């Protein structure tokens, strides 16, 4: 359990995936606010500053996660963002955030199907980097 209860915005249009990741994050001790669409996530971001955000890449649009990342970083530049997607498994196309950092405003890219330990490690690492040791 963390001392401060960090708030994570989780946006994905797959309700099963949303529930699974929300449950894992809550078990790690985080408060999770969920959105089932890019539009819903944008509305939440106008009212609430998360400590970290996890966005699906493809929701209403093929680039919803990129759009959300850009808009979140424009409003809250310090908030770490993870893009989670199946795009590499589905299309064979892969990209590296380090090479695309000028236009992909995300801090980390994770393939869906991420193991619980890797998710916990990734979230903890980004929160530690941004807010200090948890």
NORKA-V680065 format. One record per pair of residues at least 4 apart in sequence whose ideal C-beta (glycine too) atoms are under 6 Angstrom apart, sorted by sequence separation. I is the first residue (numbers start at 1). J is the second residue. If there is no record, write none. Layout:
{{I & J} {I & J}}
This chain:
{{18 & 22} {36 & 40} {44 & 48} {58 & 62} {60 & 64} {63 & 67} {68 & 72} {72 & 76} {73 & 77} {86 & 90} {87 & 91} {97 & 101} {100 & 104} {110 & 114} {114 & 118} {127 & 131} {12 & 17} {25 & 30} {35 & 40} {59 & 64} {95 & 100} {114 & 119} {128 & 133} {12 & 18} {26 & 32} {35 & 41} {88 & 94} {128 & 134} {25 & 32} {72 & 79} {97 & 104} {127 & 134} {57 & 65} {35 & 44} {56 & 65} {97 & 106} {22 & 32} {55 & 65} {10 & 21} {10 & 22} {22 & 34} {69 & 81} {97 & 109} {55 & 68} {108 & 122} {18 & 34} {8 & 25} {65 & 83} {53 & 72} {107 & 126} {38 & 59} {8 & 30} {10 & 32} {37 & 59} {38 & 60} {13 & 36} {37 & 60} {83 & 106} {88 & 111} {6 & 30} {7 & 31} {8 & 32} {9 & 33} {10 & 34} {11 & 35} {13 & 37} {81 & 106} {5 & 31} {38 & 64} {57 & 83} {81 & 107} {82 & 108} {83 & 109} {84 & 110} {86 & 112} {2 & 29} {41 & 68} {45 & 72} {49 & 76} {80 & 107} {1 & 29} {52 & 80} {53 & 81} {54 & 82} {55 & 83} {56 & 84} {57 & 85} {82 & 110} {84 & 112} {11 & 41} {38 & 68} {54 & 84} {57 & 87} {73 & 105} {70 & 105} {69 & 105} {69 & 106} {66 & 104} {9 & 50} {8 & 50} {7 & 50} {7 & 51} {8 & 52} {9 & 53} {10 & 54} {11 & 55} {12 & 56} {6 & 51} {13 & 59} {80 & 126} {80 & 130} {52 & 127} {24 & 116} {28 & 120} {6 & 127} {2 & 134}}
